[in-house]
């Protein structure tokens, strides 16, 4: 698995893979902003809008690819737009192809996002996820702090209401050496020189 940072030109070359994956993820029941009536045209339009938003330099967008070069996951963060919020970013649209789940794809994407957040001098990451889903456990294990729940916050693709859990992580705390524990991440990262055999760090 390779994790790659997208710019506008690169993102356009992956539009077909991204659109197919988004439809499959929604059809599999993920609550990520779409209903089960989503079409590939809907998905393509969404990704085209995301590509346009890369103009602002507030968005960082990653994809994960398998050995054949097919997109199997994606994640983003968007930096706050106002002057008093440019130290923080919201993690958005973390998704993994249904055929690539439970292989460390989402975790690898999140670790890389946190590295890039530090490189962008960000202090805080925030995110939300569906209560009771596997992602909730993953974020906790990655050191995100659970703030609380909002009932009936969104709907599943089939229209059922569900609660959402809010998380945050302070990047400075994450990077303090006295709180580090080393872990091996089973991915190769591009354009970074970090390889699968080199240790990363995360807060205990």
C-alpha positions as CSV (number, residue, x, y, z in Angstrom):
1,X,0.0,0.0,0.0
2,X,1.2,3.5,-0.9
3,X,-0.2,6.7,0.5
4,X,0.0,9.7,-1.8
5,X,-0.7,13.5,-1.5
6,X,-3.0,14.8,-4.2
7,X,-2.8,18.0,-6.1
8,X,-5.4,19.0,-8.7
9,X,-3.7,17.3,-11.6
10,X,-3.1,14.0,-9.7
11,X,-6.6,14.0,-8.4
12,X,-8.1,14.2,-11.8
13,X,-6.2,11.0,-12.9
14,X,-7.9,9.1,-10.0
15,X,-11.5,10.4,-10.6
16,X,-12.8,7.1,-11.9
17,X,-11.4,5.1,-8.9
18,X,-12.6,7.7,-6.4
19,X,-16.1,7.8,-7.8
20,X,-16.4,4.0,-7.9
21,X,-15.2,3.8,-4.3
22,X,-17.5,6.5,-3.0
23,X,-20.5,4.7,-4.5
24,X,-19.5,1.4,-3.0
25,X,-18.8,2.8,0.4
26,X,-22.2,4.5,0.5
27,X,-24.0,1.3,-0.8
28,X,-22.2,-0.6,2.0
29,X,-24.0,1.6,4.5
30,X,-21.4,4.4,5.4
31,X,-22.9,7.7,6.5
32,X,-20.6,10.1,4.7
33,X,-23.0,12.7,3.3
34,X,-24.9,10.7,0.7
35,X,-28.0,8.5,0.5
36,X,-28.2,5.1,-1.1
37,X,-29.6,6.7,-4.3
38,X,-26.1,8.0,-5.1
39,X,-24.9,7.5,-8.7
40,X,-21.4,7.6,-10.1
41,X,-22.3,10.9,-11.7
42,X,-23.1,12.2,-8.2
43,X,-19.8,10.9,-6.8
44,X,-17.8,12.3,-9.7
45,X,-19.4,15.7,-9.2
46,X,-18.5,15.7,-5.5
47,X,-14.9,14.8,-6.3
48,X,-14.7,17.5,-9.0
49,X,-15.8,20.1,-6.4
50,X,-13.2,18.8,-4.0
51,X,-10.5,19.1,-6.7
52,X,-11.6,22.7,-7.2
53,X,-11.3,23.4,-3.5
54,X,-7.6,22.5,-3.6
55,X,-7.1,25.9,-5.0
56,X,-7.5,27.5,-1.6
57,X,-4.5,25.7,-0.1
58,X,-6.6,25.0,3.0
59,X,-7.2,21.4,2.1
60,X,-4.8,18.4,2.3
61,X,-6.0,15.3,0.4
62,X,-4.6,11.8,0.6
63,X,-5.2,8.6,-1.2
64,X,-4.1,5.0,-0.4
65,X,-3.3,2.7,-3.4
66,X,-2.9,-1.0,-3.5
67,X,0.0,-2.7,-5.3
68,X,-1.8,-2.5,-8.6
69,X,-2.2,1.3,-8.2
70,X,-5.9,1.2,-7.6
71,X,-7.3,3.7,-5.0
72,X,-8.4,1.8,-1.9
73,X,-8.8,4.6,0.6
74,X,-8.8,8.4,1.0
75,X,-8.8,11.1,3.7
76,X,-8.6,14.8,4.0
77,X,-8.3,17.7,6.4
78,X,-9.5,21.3,5.9
79,X,-7.9,24.1,7.8
80,X,-10.1,26.7,9.4
81,X,-11.0,29.6,7.2
82,X,-11.1,32.4,9.7
83,X,-8.1,34.1,11.3
84,X,-8.8,32.8,14.7
85,X,-9.2,29.2,13.4
86,X,-6.2,28.7,11.2
87,X,-4.4,26.6,13.8
88,X,-7.0,23.8,13.5
89,X,-8.4,21.6,10.9
90,X,-11.3,19.2,10.4
91,X,-10.6,15.7,9.3
92,X,-13.1,14.8,6.5
93,X,-14.2,12.0,4.2
94,X,-12.1,9.2,5.6
95,X,-13.2,6.1,3.7
96,X,-11.9,2.7,2.7
97,X,-12.9,0.6,-0.3
98,X,-15.2,-2.2,1.1
99,X,-12.7,-4.9,-0.3
100,X,-9.8,-3.3,1.5
101,X,-11.2,-3.0,5.0
102,X,-9.4,-4.3,8.1
103,X,-6.0,-4.0,6.4
104,X,-4.8,-0.8,8.2
105,X,-5.7,1.5,5.4
106,X,-7.7,4.1,7.5
107,X,-5.1,4.0,10.2
108,X,-2.3,4.6,7.8
109,X,-4.1,7.5,6.2
110,X,-4.8,9.1,9.7
111,X,-1.1,8.8,10.8
112,X,0.0,10.5,7.6
113,X,-2.6,13.2,8.0
114,X,-1.3,13.9,11.5
115,X,2.3,14.2,10.1
116,X,1.1,16.7,7.6
117,X,-0.9,18.6,10.2
118,X,2.3,19.0,12.1
119,X,4.2,20.1,9.0
120,X,1.5,22.7,8.4
121,X,2.0,24.0,12.0
122,X,-1.6,23.0,13.0
123,X,-2.4,22.5,16.7
124,X,-5.7,20.8,16.8
125,X,-7.6,18.2,14.7
126,X,-11.3,17.7,15.1
127,X,-13.6,15.1,13.5
128,X,-16.9,13.3,13.9
129,X,-18.0,9.7,13.2
130,X,-21.0,7.5,13.6
131,X,-21.6,6.2,17.1
132,X,-20.8,2.5,17.4
133,X,-18.9,2.0,14.1
134,X,-15.4,0.6,13.9
135,X,-14.0,4.1,13.2
136,X,-15.0,5.2,16.7
137,X,-12.7,2.6,18.2
138,X,-9.9,3.4,15.7
139,X,-9.9,7.1,16.6
140,X,-9.8,6.3,20.3
141,X,-6.8,4.0,19.8
142,X,-5.0,6.7,17.8
143,X,-5.3,9.1,20.8
144,X,-8.3,11.2,19.9
145,X,-10.3,12.5,22.8
146,X,-14.0,11.8,22.8
147,X,-16.0,15.0,23.5
148,X,-19.5,13.6,23.4
149,X,-22.4,12.5,21.3
150,X,-25.0,14.4,19.3
151,X,-28.3,12.4,18.9
152,X,-30.0,12.2,15.5
153,X,-27.2,14.1,13.9
154,X,-27.2,12.5,10.4
155,X,-28.9,9.7,8.5
156,X,-27.6,6.4,7.2
157,X,-27.9,5.9,3.4
158,X,-31.2,4.1,4.0
159,X,-32.6,7.2,5.8
160,X,-32.4,6.0,9.4
161,X,-31.2,8.7,11.9
162,X,-28.1,8.0,13.9
163,X,-26.0,9.7,16.6
164,X,-22.6,11.1,15.9
165,X,-19.5,11.2,18.2
166,X,-17.2,14.2,18.3
167,X,-13.4,13.8,18.7
168,X,-10.3,16.0,18.9
169,X,-6.6,15.7,19.1
170,X,-4.0,18.2,20.1
171,X,-1.1,17.8,17.8
172,X,1.5,19.4,20.1
173,X,0.7,16.9,22.8
174,X,0.9,14.1,20.3
175,X,4.4,15.2,19.4
176,X,5.9,15.6,22.9
177,X,8.7,13.1,23.2
178,X,7.9,12.1,26.7
179,X,4.5,10.8,25.6
180,X,5.7,8.8,22.6
181,X,5.6,5.1,21.9
182,X,6.9,3.7,18.7
183,X,4.8,1.8,16.3
184,X,5.4,0.3,12.9
185,X,3.0,1.4,10.2
186,X,2.7,-1.2,7.4
187,X,2.6,1.3,4.5
188,X,5.0,3.1,2.2
189,X,4.4,6.9,2.1
190,X,4.8,9.2,-0.8
191,X,6.3,11.7,-1.3
192,X,7.8,11.2,2.2
193,X,10.8,9.0,2.5
194,X,9.3,7.1,5.4
195,X,9.1,3.4,4.7
196,X,7.3,0.5,6.2
197,X,10.2,-0.5,8.4
198,X,10.7,2.9,10.0
199,X,9.0,3.6,13.3
200,X,6.3,6.3,13.7
201,X,5.2,7.7,17.1
202,X,1.9,8.1,18.7
203,X,0.6,9.2,22.0
204,X,-0.1,6.4,24.5
